[in-house]
């Protein structure tokens, strides 16, 4: 993901912001994921864990599909904001 941040950023100035958002999202998932799965398993048993993982995978796929549809400029094609 970090390697694709420059390609997904709208300008060269946005690359650090994009990388920061990726790292923040990754850390947020690593903190909240186990807590959420633990709460679901505690309430409904181990069978509910697979439902939660499948739902998260579907949401991630939809997010990736929506991002792929966007019109992103490459950093090399973007104009310098300065």
N, C-alpha and C positions, 0 to 999 in steps of 0.2 A: 504494500500500500504506500509506503513512504517513497518508493521509487516512482510511483505514478503521480505523486503530488504536483510536481512541476507541470505535467501535461494537463492536469485538471484545473490548475489555477488560471484565473482570467488574466492575470498580469504577473510579471516577475516580482512585484512588491507583495503579492498575495501568497507566494509560495511558503514563507514562514508561517503565515496564518493558517494555511491549509494543513501544514505538517503539525502544527500545534493542536488543531481540531482533531486530526487523526489520532494523535497520542492521547488527548483528553477522552475521546470516545472509547479508545481501547482500554484505558485505565478505568473508566466508569463501568464498562462491561465486566471487567475482571473483579470489580468490587461488588457490583449489584447482582451479577449472574448467579453465583453460588448461594447468595442469600435468598434470591427469588426461587431458585430450584429447591432449596431446603425448605422454604415455607410451603411450597406446593406439595412436596413429598410428605411433609409433616401433616398437612391437612387432608391429602387424598391418597397417599400411598405412592409406591414406586411407578405404577402405571401412568400416573399423571406427568411424570418427568419427561417421558418421550413426547407427549403431546406438546409440552412447553418448548422443547427443543425443536420440534418440527415447525411450530408456529414462529419461532424466532428465525429459523432458516427461510421460511416463506417471506417473512417481513424483510429480511436482508436481501433476498432475491428481488423483491419488488423495489426496494430502494436502489439496488444496483441497476435495475432495468430503467428506472426513472432517471437516474443520473446519466446513464448511457444515451438517453434520448436528448439530453441537453446540448446546446450549441456552445461547446467549449473551445476557446482559442488556445493554441499552444503558446508557451512562453516565448518561443522564438518568433512567433507571428504577432505577439502583442506589442503595442507601442510602449515606450518607456514613459512612466508617469512623471518623471522629473523634468 
